[in-house]
Structure formats: structure tokens, C-alpha cells
Amino acid sequence: MSFLLYFKDLFTALILRPLLRDPFRTTITILGVAVGVAVFLSIRLANQQTMVSFTESIDIVLGRADAVIRVEGMAFDESIFEKLHKLRQEIKAYPVIEGYGVESISGEVVEIIGTDLLQDSGIRDFSIKTVEKDLKGLLPLILDPKGIILPEKFVPGTKFAPGDTIQLLIKGKVKTLNVNAILENKGIGKALNGNFAMMDIAAAQNVFEKIGKLDRIDIQFINNENFESMREKIAPLLPDHMIVERPQRKNRQVGKMLQAFQYNLTALSFVALLVALYLIYNMIALSVVRRRVEIGTLRAIGATPTLIALIFFLEAGVIGAIGSVLGIGLGYFFAQFSLDAVSLTVNNLYAPSYVTEVDFQWTKMGPYFVLGVVLSFISALIPAWDAATTPPTLVMRRGSYDLKLFHGNRGLNMSAMIVVVLAAFCTQLPPINQFPYFGFLSVFLIILGLSLLTPAVLLWARDRLHFFFKNQFGGEGLLACMNLSQNVGRNALAVSSLAIAFMMVISMSIMVHSFRQTVIVWIDQTLRADLFVRVAGGRDIDYQHTLPSGSVEKLKSLKGVAAVDQFRAMDITYNDLPVVLATGDFSVLSQYGNLVIKSGPPSSKLASVMVNQNRAMISEAFSLKHKTNVGDIINLQTPNGPAQLEVAAVYFDYSRERGYIILDRTTFLNYYDETEINSFVIYLDDKNQLNSTRKEVLKTLKDHRLIIRSNSELKHQVLEVFDKTFAITYSLEIIAILVAVLGLFNTLVSLTLERKREIGILRFIGAFTGQVKRMVMIEAGILGLIGSVMGFIAGVIVSYILIFVINKQSFGWTIQVHFPYIFILVMVTMFWGVSLLSGLYPARLAEKLNPKEAVRVE
């Protein structure tokens, strides 16, 4: 008990009172920690909510299914359902139709499933308001070929009741359906946040034009047998191309699709947290320096090193705890913005995302609080160790004490070089489970190496720059430059945090700009058609909506049309990873198109190796992920038997990171009885006839709603989606800069207060207040300049790691490096300017110091 009272008194006198006497600096540090925790938490919450939304909705829609039977990317004949009747003593089978429609009022995409309403309650939980789930209650719903059941909480901005009609855009046609009932807000009625509807299976087959077809069959095992034994019984009843899989497989596939995107975003947010922790590092180190006399006195009268270290650890813990609590609260507000940005990207690039709210529960925030506190303790390790191990005689000597670790010695420099070599080595290591763990480790090692090299850089800069600053700014410049070495440990902390924040900005800007320029060059080279046409409804990457192939034949006869290329795609899996199987007309592509080929024959020669040949072309992303190249064989299970396709070419593609397998239409029709198309492109004889041809296309295909974009319109849309996708990274960069500038501001204020005696002596020997103010401002400028230069160099290095290691291993894309010279120049200037501004308040403090008070001890 006496020890605790003793410790409490020491902590109050040594830590708590000084913190309360300096509320401004304490608040800045706590705020920095709060922002770092908030950024990390918001990204985690957004990622988790997006993933949970997918998995929960999939689980609700699949219900209590033990297995799912389907064909990849297409419907199948309903006679398969009848074959399962042989196993009626062991399984229950539930036929399902799946599809999408666009609600006319809100423009929202709605997922619709058609089931046998009389039997479906055995596998899916749903309750229909005012309707009993028996034959009498459900018969009116079953008999209506245009009947639909909507959830109680349908898409925002809409309100429907039984007896209303709803218009949905399905397969390019506006279909008016009858709202026959409302699902209660439980069970399947909660799926997809309301972007969901149910139909009887016969009505769904009618509306989606799938008469005699099914999309999947959900299976329940009657006797609770294990999956493998039941699959062995079911598989012989099915054609070879049909899949019997666990219902959880779809969740795993969604997880694999989103993994790289979400992990990269989380890693980026962690950098902001890392920069925030430099603030704690900085504050504890400066606390040690400012309390050096008290520490020495305590050590001299018998205080143990452990006790001293514990006091400063507790200071870090208090700051970390308060900052973490504030950060968690702030994270809730950040998370909504993050969720919007993440959902937009997921919706544009991966799968429909209907999540609109963050599931924030204080009871689940414990791990984030612990993370903030633990990292705060870690950030205090070195300064607390310094305080505990420095001899009392040295620590009490005025002006002699600084952080020992940051004196720029050879050992520190050697450690930095070893760390940089390790970073280079990590860039050569392969990914693990399609994720670049070693790539991110190399970035972390670059950050560590940068921090360790900072003291040496400060000393080098002092030796090289002091004559220049003396000539340009006189004595003020010389003193500011020499202060680099006088307080090298403390300055190193501030410069490191600045450099890391600027490194993040530079590396991300180079990567994003390079990616954007690469995409611009790619679309300029690849998108040669004059008009791009697809069925209206849903997103550009949805392949549910199709047109009859005869539509293309009608267009070929239009005046001014040189050629039409048709496109069909479907989502399949290859080596248990999602890919896109697509088909086009290579005879048209070779003559009019211009695919950018990585390996294989040039685009103009593709027709000779693809048309009526058993070959495939693959995208670069597919090639890298599946280690497949020209001459290799791709094996697919198709409705017309197994397909062994030789890879004829690998082409550059930046539209889908999962990868493409492209077949010529002649090859595709040999294996798939699917003649319908998703989209087509039109090449014109006269580009001046663009608008008139657009009108003719709409007139010719008036039975379908079409989206027609010109070449320039499509390119503009591609870049608009690209910029929205990277909007969240820009926000993270700004936050990291703000936190780092807070760190520099904190350091300059502390150094000014620490040098009161020096400033007082300067004033006594004739220095004017303006000269003292200029000295502090010049010092701020020097520190900002060094931080900017170091951050720029490290940023260029990290950008190459991002482009050639992390990006390539995550997404499989080759990006050509393009430097945003003007942006970098603006950022360097702005960053340096902000550093100068951060010196204004410390400079005013120095200007207002009373020289008599400052040197009273003398």
C-alpha cells in the first residue's frame, strides 16, 4: 500500500501536474492519437460491415441449405430437378430462379429470387403479412404470372402496399409487376437491406424469360448425412459440368474477391495510426527531457530504474487510453464516410453492395481500445528506457541530456542499412494466399529505416548547410542550423513523423497517378469502337441482362455501320478463384480493335489463331494469379463436355482484377448453348454519323432499354469511376499530414520552452526579439525541408514497391510509372509552407520570453 501511495505521489508530481499545466500540448497529442485510432477503426468498420452485409445476406437467402447445385454462369434445364426425385428419401430439393431488376423510382438494383412458395418455408424463414403460408393463402400469389412480394423495408424512397404495381427494368425491358404481399421484417425479409424481392418460381421464370430453366437447386439432407457422402450420391444423377457445393463456398468466393482491396485499405489506414503513435513517442521523449532534473534527483535518492520507467509508461498509457476512447467515438463519424467510399468501390468493381449504415456497438470496441493503449506503451519503450538507464550525474547536468538512441552513431546507421537491405529482400518474396504480406513488410522496414537514418541526416545537413544559412540569414540562420545537432534526438522524432506522412502522400500520389495514366493509355489504345451498347439495368459488370443475338444482325444492315462486335460474359471459378469467362468476335476485333498484347501474336493477327480454333486468350491478371502463359492448357467443365483450351495470347486489362478467359464466339458456341449477348460495340464508316446512328440503334431495338455511350463518354465514365475509387486514399493522406504537422508543432513548442535559458542569454548579449523569432522560424523551415526531402525519397522508393510488388501480387496488373511532377512540386512547397506555419506560435513564444526570468538561475 505504501508503495502505491508513493508511486501515486510521484506520478502526480512528475507527470500529471506538468500535463495539466501544459494543456495545449497534451490536447494535441491526445487528438493525434484519437485521429489515428479513428482512421484505423473507420476503415475496419467499413470493411467488416461490407463483408458482413454480403455474408449475412447470402446466408439468409440460402437459408438452411446443406448443398447447392448449379452451373457456373448460366441457367440449366429444369429436368435436372426431376432426376433428384430418386433421392427423395434422403434429400429435399428446392428450385430457385435468381435475377436482378432496377426499380424505376429509386434506380436501385433489386435482387429477386423465385422459389416454390408452398415448399420454400422448409428451407428459408419468411413471414408474409396477412397471408397464411398454406395453399389457400398462397394460391393467389402462385397463380399470378406477374406477382411479386416485397419486403416491409423496401429500398429507400419507395413505399408499396398489396394491390400496388411496381415497374422494374429487367433484361432491358420495363416490366410492370403486381405487389401481391409484403414480407415481414425478419428472416429473408431483412436480406440485402431491402434491395430484395420474392416471386413464385413460375412467375420468375416468366418474368426473367427462363421458361423451363433453373438457376440453382438448394438441397437439404433429411438424415443429417455429411456433405461428401451425399455429394457422391447426387453427382451421378447430374451432367459432368454441374457443381454440387457447400453453400458457404459463395461466402468464401466473396471473401477472396474483396480480400486484396480490403487488406490494402487496412494497411494504408495503419500508416495513419503509425504516424499518430510518433506523437506519443515524441511527447514521452520530451517529457523525459523536460523532467531530467527531477529524474536525476529521484535516481540519486534511491528510486529504481523500474520505477522511473513505470511512471513514463503510465503517462503513455493515460494518453493512449484517453486518445483511444476519443478515437473510437470519432471513428463512428469517420466510418460513415469510409463506408460510403468502400461501398462505392465494391459496387463498381466487385459485387452489388447495399450496406448503408455502420454497425457501431460500444461493447465491441474493446479490441480497438486495447490496440491504442498497447501501441502507446510500445511507443514509450525507448524514451522510458532512456529515462531509466541514464546515470543520475549525466541526466542532472543542464543542457547535456538528449535521447541516447538518436545520437546518429555508427551502430544506428548500420542498423538502418541492414533494415533497408531486408526491405529490398522482402520485395523479392512471393505472396502468400494471393496477398503480398512481404510487400507490406518491406514498406514497414522502409519506414523503420527512414526513422533510424534521420539523426545521421540531420547531422549531415548541419555540416553541409550551416555556411549557406549563415550567409543568407546571418547569425539567426547559423544558430538555427546548429540547433539540429544540439537537439538531434528530439528533432529526429519530429522529422521522422513528417517524413513518414510525406512519404505516404508521395508514394500514393505516384502510384495513383501512374495507375491513372496507364489506364488512360490503355483505354485510348483499346477502346476503338464508336458506340458501346449494353442492356439497361444494373451495373456495367452485371452479366444477368442479355439481348437476343439476332439484335446484332439487325444492326449490321444499318447505313454507315462498318462492323458490330458482340460480347457475352459469365462469372465462373477456376482453381477455386472467381474469374470471368467471356466471348467476342475476333474477326471483327482483329480488323477494327487494338488489344494491347503482353505475349502472343499482335492484335491484328488474333483472328487467325482464335477463330474456329480451340484456343483462349487470357488477361494479365489471370496469367499471374494462375501462373498460366502462352502455350499452356486451360481445362473447363462446360455443358457440352470438358474443354481443353490452349492459351494463344496474354493481353493487358485493367477492368477486372479477378482476370478474364476470352474465347472467340465460334469456340464458345461449341461448348455453351448460350446465344444471347450482354453488350455490343459498333464501328462506323463515318464518325460524324454518331448521333444519327445512335438514334437508329434505339429505333431498331425499341423493345429493349439500352444504354449507348460514345467512345469519349465511356472513357470519361471509366476515369470518373477510377477517381471515386481512390477518393478514400486522398482522405487518408490528408489526415496523415495533419497528424504529422501536429507532431512538428508539438516539438517546436517544446524545444522553445526547453531553450528558455539559451534564448534569455541571447537576449542579454544583444539579440533582438525579431532575431529570436526568425531563428525559430528558420529552424522550423529547416526541419520541414529535411522532412520533405526524406519523405520524397522514401515515397519514390515505396511507390515502386506499391506498383511492382504490392499491386502486382494483389491484383495482377502491370502499371507503367508516371511521375505527377506538378503535383509533387505543389505538395513539397505546400508541405514546407505548412511546416513554416507550424513555427509561428513557437516563434511568438520565444519572442515573448522574459530574459530576466529565463536566466534567473545564473
Buried (B, 14 or more C-beta within 10 A) or exposed (E): EEEEEEBEEBBEBBBBEBBEEBEEBBEBBBBBBBBBBBBBBBBBBBBBBBBEBBBBBBBBBBBEBBBBBBBBBBBBBBEBBEBBEEBEEBBBBBBBBBBBBBBBEBEBBBBBBBBBBBEBBEBBBBBBBEBEEEEEBBEEBBEBBBBBBBBBBBBEEBEBEBEEEBBBBBBBBBBEBBBBBBBBEEBBBBBBBBBBBBBBBBBBBBBBBBEEBBBBBBBBBEEEBEBEEBBEBBBEBBBEBBBBBBBBBBBEBBEBBBBBBBBBBBBBBBBBBBBBBBBBBBBBBBBBBBBBEBBBBBBEEEBEBEBBBBBBBBBBBBBBBBBBBBBBBBBBEBBBBBBBBBBBBBBBBBBBBBBBEBEBEEEEBEEBBEBBBEBBBBBBBBBBBBBBEBEBEEBBEEEEBBBBBBBBEEEBBEBBEEBBEBBEEBBEBEBEEBBBBBBBBBBBBBBBBBBBBBBBBBBBBBEEBBEEBBEEBEBBBBBBBBBBBBBBBBBBBBBBBBBBBBBBBBBBBBBBBBBBBBBBBBBEBBBBBBBBBBBBBBBBBBBBBBBBBEBBEEBEEBEBBBBBBBBBBBBBBBEEBBBBBBBBBBBBBBBBBBBBBBBBBEBBBBBEBBBEBBBBBBBBBBBBBBEBBBEBEBEBBBBEEEBEBBBBBBBBBBBBBBBBBBBBBBBBBBBBEBBBBBBBBBBBEEEEBBEBBBEBBBEBBEEBBBEBBBBEEBBEEBBEBBEEBBEBBBBBBEBBBBBBBBBBBBBBBBBBBBBBBBBBBBBEEEBEBEBBBBBBBBBBBBBBBBBBBBBBBBBBBBBBBBBBBBBBBBBBBBBEBBBBEEBBEEBBEEBBEBBBBBBBBBBEBBBEBEBEEBBEEE
